[in-house]
Amino acid sequence: MFATESTQALNPFTVALCEYPNLPEADRLRAETRYARTLARQLGGETNVVEALRLIESLEDAPPEEITEDAKTVYQRWMKAARAASEAGMQGLGGEEGCYFEVRCQ
């Protein structure tokens, strides 16, 4: 599992590549690192990743009528960033059906 280490970020996050059996640990760590760096770059830094993730998690239980346009915009940015990060993370590994990256706030 890759954990951010930036001293600038108040709330670092972790990334884990899941459901990719038999992947050597060094390759897994490189993939997780590529994913985390790309996600942070796309969203404007580690703090923004954490803020966006927390907002998205709060939307899971929100009634549709309570979801603001700003929240929808953040969600769209997150999805775009997550796609780019996934492509970067999987670069050179080949596809493994069902694998995914899990991002968590620490």
N, C-alpha and C positions, 0 to 999 in steps of 0.2 A: 504494500500500500504506500502510495506517495503522499506525504504530508508537506504542506507549504511551510516554509521556514522564514518568510520575510518578516523582518522586524517592523516594517512599515504597516503591515496588516494587523489590525486589532483582532480580527477574527479569522484565523487561517482555516483552510479546508483540507479535506483529504479526498483522494481519488483512488478507487479500487477497480481493477479490471476483473469482472466476474464472468463465470461460466466459460472460461477458456482453459480447459484441462491440458495438462502436460506442457504448458508453456514454461520455459526456464525462467527462474526468478529474475535474472538480469534483464531478460527481454520484457518481462512484465513491468518491472520498475521503469524501464525506458519508455514503454508505451504510456504508462500512467503519468510520467513526467511530461511527455509531449502533450498529452491531453490537458493537463493542468495548466501548462504554459500557454497553450493556444486558447483555452477558455478564458484565462485571465487577460490575455492580450485582446481578445475579441470584446470583452466586457469592460475593459478599461482599468484592470487591476484586481488584485485579490480581494480587496474590501468590497468592490462592486460585485464580485462573484458571490460572496457571502450574503450581501444584501439582496441580490436577485433571487438566490436560492431560498432564503427565508420568506420572501414575498410569495414565491411560487408555492412553497409548502403551505403557506397560510391560505392560498386560494383553493386548496383541495376540499376544504369543508365550507367554503363560502357559497352562498346562494348566487346564482348567475346575476341577479339584479343588483348585487352588491359589488360586483367586479367593475372597477373603474377603467376608464380608457388608458390611464397611465399604467395600471397593472397589466392590461392587455399588451401594451407596448413593451413592457419589461419581459413578458412571457415570450413575445415574438423574438425579441433580441436574444433571450436565453436559448430558444430553439435553434436559431441560426448559429449562435456561438457553439452550442453543443454538437451540432452537425459538423462544423468545421473542426472542433476539437476531436471528435470521434474519428474523422478522416485522418487527422494528424496522428492520433494515438495508434491507429491500426496500420499505419504506414509500414510496409515491409514485413508484416506478420501474416498476411493472407487472411482470408475470412474464416471465421468459426461461427457457425450458425448459433444464434441465441446468446452470443456474448454481448456484454454491455459494460459501460463505465458507470460507476456509482459515485456520486459526489455528496459529501457530508460536511457540515460545519463542525468544527471541533469545539 
